[in-house]
Amino acid sequence: MPRPGSRRTKPPDGTNEALAAGARRADHAVRAKPYQSLASALGVSVIVGLLLGRRDD
């Protein structure tokens, strides 16, 4: 039962299928090239960490 004031609505038709298809594509890509996927994730993490760690003194 939704809480009063919440705006939870039913997702559009086909949303769950589209998400599942995207997850399957991502799974296949990672399994096909695991080291490239790991390097990409590491690179993105480093960039995000640098951006979040910047200090304006």
C-alpha distances in whole Angstrom, upper triangle without the diagonal:
4,7,9,12,10,12,10,12,13,16,20,21,23,22,21,24,26,24,25,29,29,28,31,34,33,33,37,38,38,39,42,43,41,44,44,40,40,43,41,38,40,42,38,37,41,41,37,39,42,40,37,40,43,44,45,48
4,6,8,7,8,7,10,12,15,18,20,22,20,20,24,25,23,25,28,28,28,30,33,32,33,36,37,37,39,41,42,40,43,42,38,39,41,39,36,38,40,36,35,39,38,35,36,39,37,35,38,40,41,42,45
4,6,6,9,9,12,15,18,21,23,26,23,23,27,28,26,28,31,30,30,33,35,34,35,38,39,38,41,43,44,42,44,43,40,40,42,40,37,39,40,37,36,39,38,35,36,39,36,34,37,39,39,41,43
4,6,9,10,13,16,19,22,25,27,25,25,29,30,28,30,33,33,33,36,38,37,38,41,42,41,43,46,46,45,47,46,42,43,45,42,39,41,42,39,38,41,40,36,38,40,38,35,38,40,40,41,44
4,6,9,12,16,18,21,24,26,24,25,28,28,27,30,32,32,32,35,36,35,37,40,41,40,43,45,45,44,46,45,41,41,43,40,38,40,40,37,36,39,38,34,36,38,35,33,36,38,38,39,41
4,6,9,12,15,18,21,23,20,21,25,25,23,26,29,28,28,31,33,32,33,36,37,37,39,41,42,40,42,41,37,38,40,37,34,37,37,34,33,36,35,32,33,36,33,31,34,36,37,38,40
4,6,10,12,15,18,20,18,19,22,22,21,24,26,26,26,29,31,30,32,35,35,35,38,40,40,39,41,40,36,37,39,36,33,36,36,33,33,36,34,31,33,35,33,31,34,36,37,38,41
4,7,9,12,15,17,15,16,19,19,18,21,23,23,23,26,28,27,29,32,32,33,35,37,38,37,39,38,34,35,37,34,32,34,35,32,31,35,34,30,32,35,33,31,34,36,37,39,42
4,6,9,12,14,13,14,17,18,17,20,22,22,23,25,27,27,29,31,32,32,35,37,37,37,39,38,34,36,38,35,33,36,36,33,33,36,35,32,34,37,35,33,37,38,40,41,44
4,6,9,11,10,11,14,15,15,17,19,20,21,23,25,25,27,29,30,31,33,35,36,35,38,37,33,35,37,34,32,35,36,33,33,37,36,33,35,38,36,34,38,40,42,43,46
4,6,8,6,8,11,11,11,14,16,16,17,20,21,22,23,26,27,28,30,31,33,32,35,33,30,32,34,31,29,33,33,30,30,34,33,30,33,36,33,32,36,38,40,41,45
4,6,6,9,11,11,12,14,16,16,18,20,21,22,24,26,27,28,30,31,33,33,36,34,31,33,35,32,30,34,34,31,32,35,34,32,35,37,35,34,38,40,42,43,47
4,6,8,9,10,12,13,14,16,17,19,20,22,23,25,26,28,29,31,32,33,36,34,31,33,35,32,31,35,35,32,34,37,36,34,37,39,37,37,41,42,45,46,50
4,6,5,6,9,10,10,12,14,15,16,18,20,21,23,24,26,27,29,29,32,31,28,30,32,30,29,32,33,30,31,35,34,32,35,38,36,36,39,41,44,45,49
4,5,5,6,9,10,11,12,14,15,17,18,20,21,23,24,26,27,27,30,29,26,28,30,27,26,29,30,27,28,32,31,29,32,34,32,32,36,37,40,42,45
4,5,5,6,9,10,11,12,14,15,16,18,20,21,22,24,26,26,29,28,25,27,29,26,25,29,30,27,28,31,31,29,32,34,33,32,36,38,40,42,46
4,5,5,6,9,10,11,12,14,15,17,18,20,21,22,25,25,28,27,24,26,29,26,25,29,30,28,29,32,32,30,33,36,35,34,38,40,42,44,48
4,5,5,6,9,10,11,12,14,15,17,18,20,21,23,23,26,25,22,24,27,24,23,27,27,25,26,30,29,28,31,33,32,32,35,37,40,42,45
4,5,5,6,9,10,11,12,14,15,16,18,20,21,21,24,23,20,22,24,22,20,24,25,22,23,27,27,25,28,30,29,29,32,34,37,39,43
4,5,5,6,9,10,10,12,14,15,16,18,20,20,23,23,19,22,24,22,21,25,26,24,25,28,28,27,29,32,31,31,34,36,39,42,45
4,5,5,6,9,10,11,12,14,15,16,19,19,23,21,19,21,24,21,21,25,25,24,25,29,28,27,30,33,32,32,35,37,40,42,46
4,5,5,6,9,10,11,12,14,15,17,17,20,19,16,18,21,18,17,21,22,20,22,25,25,24,26,29,28,28,31,33,37,39,42
4,5,5,6,9,10,11,12,14,16,15,19,18,14,17,19,17,16,20,21,19,20,24,24,23,25,28,28,28,30,33,36,38,42
4,5,5,6,9,10,11,12,14,15,18,18,15,17,20,18,18,21,23,21,23,26,27,26,28,31,31,31,33,36,39,42,45
4,5,5,6,9,10,11,12,14,17,15,13,16,18,16,16,20,21,20,22,25,25,24,27,29,29,30,32,34,38,40,44
4,5,5,6,9,10,11,11,14,13,10,13,15,13,13,16,18,16,18,21,21,21,23,26,26,26,29,31,35,37,40
4,5,5,6,9,10,10,13,13,10,13,16,15,14,17,19,18,19,23,23,23,25,28,28,28,31,33,37,39,42
4,6,5,6,9,10,13,13,11,14,16,15,16,19,20,20,22,24,25,25,27,30,30,31,33,35,39,42,45
4,5,5,6,8,11,10,8,11,13,12,13,16,17,17,19,22,22,23,25,27,27,28,30,33,36,39,42
4,5,5,5,8,8,6,8,11,11,11,14,15,15,17,19,21,21,23,25,26,27,28,31,34,37,40
4,6,6,9,10,9,11,14,14,14,17,19,19,20,23,24,24,26,28,29,30,32,34,38,41,44
4,6,9,9,9,12,14,14,15,18,19,20,21,23,25,25,27,29,30,31,33,35,39,42,45
4,6,6,6,9,10,11,12,14,16,17,18,20,21,23,24,26,27,29,30,32,36,39,42
4,6,5,6,9,10,11,12,14,15,16,18,20,21,22,24,26,27,28,30,34,37,40
4,5,5,6,9,10,10,12,14,15,16,18,20,21,22,24,26,26,29,32,35,38
4,5,5,6,9,10,10,12,14,15,17,18,20,21,23,24,25,27,31,34,37
4,5,5,6,9,10,11,12,14,16,17,18,20,21,22,24,26,30,33,35
4,5,5,6,9,10,11,12,14,15,16,18,20,21,22,24,28,31,34
4,5,5,6,9,10,11,12,14,15,16,18,20,21,23,26,29,32
4,5,5,6,9,10,11,12,14,15,17,18,20,22,25,28,31
4,5,5,6,9,10,11,12,14,15,16,18,20,24,27,30
4,6,5,6,9,10,10,12,14,15,16,18,22,25,28
4,5,5,6,9,10,11,12,14,15,17,21,23,26
4,5,5,6,8,10,11,12,14,16,19,22,25
4,5,5,6,9,10,10,12,14,18,21,24
4,6,5,6,9,10,10,12,16,19,21
4,5,5,6,9,10,11,15,17,20
4,5,5,6,8,10,14,16,19
4,5,5,6,9,12,15,18
4,6,5,6,10,13,15
4,5,6,9,11,15
4,6,8,11,14
4,6,10,12
4,7,9
4,6
4
